[in-house]
Amino acid sequence: MAPRNNNRKKNKTTMNTVGAVVGRLRSQAGLSQPELAERACVAPETIASIEQGRRPLLPHMAERLDDVLESKGVLWVLVDNLPEEAKFPVWVVEFVTHERDAIALSSYQNQLIPGLLQTENYARVVFQNVVPVLTEEEVESRVAARLERQAVLHRKTPLNASFIIWEPVLRSRIGGDEVYLTQLRHLRACADLPGVTIQVMPLDRDRHAGLDGPFVLLETPDHQHLAHTEVQRGSHLIQDPDEVSILSQKYAMLRSQALDPEESKRLLDQLLGES
């Protein structure tokens, strides 16, 4: 339990530091919390939570506050340079580092919407259901980190990203109807992003190559091939060429067994029409 407690303390310290900087810049600008909130078009509670270290400062919010406070990008630079261990669980840091620079990514998921395709509220519900229960600060920190990772899908040079999702995941109303519908719409929009391919593994398949569980394949800029698997209480970055090759063969089989991209889009449209 000690490592987890230490990570909690580090994350809390980081959020307190960022919040203190926001509060200092706001005071120097001669603004109250409600005044800053009004100019930034957010709720006063949002500013209060950030300054008190209860809510992480997201990159897009850092940019907005920099504009309002005329702080010349100070907050954005601060958030952008936070240590990775302050943003992600220790076991996933190495994978996220490779993911950020990857030139190709292939993801098979049969439990949840892939993290790179999750909406903010869907991600929040996922983390709120972690056992043992995470604190509010931990939940918000992980949501912020997950949203930050999604920038990889919007790079100037598009990532070649392939996602295969088992159909029951698309029908599971995690978080309730509003969260579900917003997530479906977001997923449908992501299917049209440059470089992104989404395929659905339909329920009517009597066999397929993904029964052993979810996994992700990555290709780095120097053409190293890696794999990543998640299990209860951790994950595993796989670098052994033979093991990566086995998962690559599985993924190739999954692509042939799933609905093609256009059929998958039509299924998403159908699900949205039924809701």
Summary of the structure (lengths in Angstrom):
residues: 275
radius of gyration: 20.1
end to end distance: 43.0
largest distance: 65.4
contacts: 829
relative contact order: 0.11
helix: 57%
strand: 13%
